[in-house]
Amino acid sequence: MWFRDELSAFVREGLLDSRACSRAYLDAGFLKKMVEEHTAGRANYTYPIQRVLAAELLQRTLLEQQS
């Protein structure tokens, strides 16, 4: 549940900024809803958040830095 507490700011910065929300393969509206519901404690989206966050960090680290 770290994404609700200690890492909630990290998740928001990584998944709700303009770069992540502009990805063609992500649904920005659903992503925002998922993060909001998870951090508010209304749902447990730990694994989906973990997967999308990993993909976004890989995108930024490996693909964007090569250009």
N, C-alpha and C positions, 0 to 999 in steps of 0.2 A: 504494500500500500504506500510505498514511498512516493509514487506519483501523485498522491493526494496531499502529502505533507511536505517533506523535505525537498522533493524534486518537482513540485508543481510549477514553480516559476520556470525551471529548465524545460519542462514539457510545453508550457505555453509559448516560450520563446522559440522553441524548435519547431513546433507544429502549427502555430497560429500566426506566424509572421508572413509577410507578403511572398517570400520565396516558396515556402511550403504550400501556401494556399493557391499559388499560381501553377502548381504541377498539374499537368493534364490527366495524370493517373490518380489523382486524389480528388475526392468530393469535399471541398472546403466547408460546406455547410454541415455535412455529417461529421467531419473531423472536429469542428468547433463544438457541435452538440455532444460528441463523445467525450471530449476533454472536459467540458463544463459539467456534464453529468457525473463523470468519474471524480473530479476534484471536489464536487459538492457532496459526494457520498451517496448519490441516488442510484448509481450503477457501478459495476466492477468491469472496467475495460482495460485492466492491467495488461493482458496479453496483446490485444490489438494495438494499444498505445505503444507497447514495447516494440512491436514489429514495424509499425509505421515510423516511429522515431529512429529505429535502426536504419531503415531504408533512407530516410531523409538525411541522416548523418553520413551515410555512405555516399549519397548523391553529392553532398557538399564537399566531403573530404576527397573522394576519388575522382569524380567526374568534373566538378566545377573547377577544381584547382588545376586540372590538366589543360583547360582552355586558356 
